[in-house]
Amino acid sequence: MTEGNFTDYVKIYAQSGNGGKGSVHLHREKYIDKGGPDGGDGGRGGHVIVRGNENLWTLIHFKFQRHFRGGHGEHGGSSRSTGADGQDTYLEVPLGTIIKDIETEEVLFEITEHNQEQILLDGGKGGLGNWNFRSSTNQTPRYAQPGIPGKEGTYLLELKILADVGLVGFPNAGKSTLLSVITSAKPKIADYPFTTLKPNLGIVEYRNFQSFVMADIPGIIEGAAEGKGLGHYFLRHIERNSTLLFLVPADADNIAKEYLILLNELKKYNAELLDKERLVVVSKSDLLDDELMTELKAELDETLKGVPYMFISSVTQQHIVELKDKLWQMLNAEKTSN
């Protein structure tokens, strides 16, 4: 999937189908002059239903079709025949999609499981035929109910990536390089800031055919929580990651300060993000000699206050296996505690 094909935010219009009319019909048959009422009910209008699909990773298909309508219910017929229900319309979305009312910005529901279905708009109810209105005092009612019109609305579909581990770091921290080494993903990599403009997903293969999903979130900048740059578009993808991997390059001016800035941006955006498991990883550590490594460890011990940290090099593969082990351990500790 190329960056240009990644869409995680789209507006749609949806309308459910109208219910069919009830029938006004009197039974007619040979040798029966005045049969009673036998008008059937109208069919239900088609629902608009949102359904989760684990094979989708983006909302790109909604860029080309943004209007959706359920089918109308058919009218009732004679002999108490009920009209057919209108055809339901399904909106297939990737897991992690949130549906909001665009006017109130209320979150209506979220889709997190494969084949999970949620009705966005109910189809209109079919009207009752005149057979339902017969009585001892009104044996030939010549009226029936009209169908109830369908509903309509404009909605916002917003994708928050479902991944086990989220990579957090400043632009050009080496996140895309790490993702390309630790998974089979092929993100765009270059030696300048903001190479990654959209989140990238990769599956980390672990021992005994086990695996977990890692997401490379585009680089955070100071002020991202206030919407600077594309701050909110980037930060919302971190909300669903169970573990956050903070990546700071060894050639940074101040590693501890960079970590604290990143942490502060997450806190300002959503303080609950600080409750997630954290791991600080110093990348490009092949640039460090023993003396610098010792100094950095002392500084990190003081700054991180118990948050685990590691030194790795994506280029030389230094401590990549140990990183997988650590992440697997953290993820399973999280699942066990839940």
Secondary structure by P-SEA (a helix, b strand, c coil): cccccccccccbbbbbbbbbbbbbcccccccccccccbbbbbbbcccbbbbbbcccccccccccccbbbbbbbbbbbcccccccccbbbbbbbccbbbbbcccccccccccccccccccccccbbbbbcccccccccccccccccccbbbbbbbbbbbbcccccbbbbbccccaaaaaaaaacccccccccccccccbbbbbbbbcccccbbbbbbcccccccccccccaaaaaaaaaccccbbbbbbbcccccaaaaaaaaaaaaaaacccccccbbbbbbcccccccaaaaaaaaaaaaaccccccccccccccccaaaaaaaaaaaaaaaaaaac
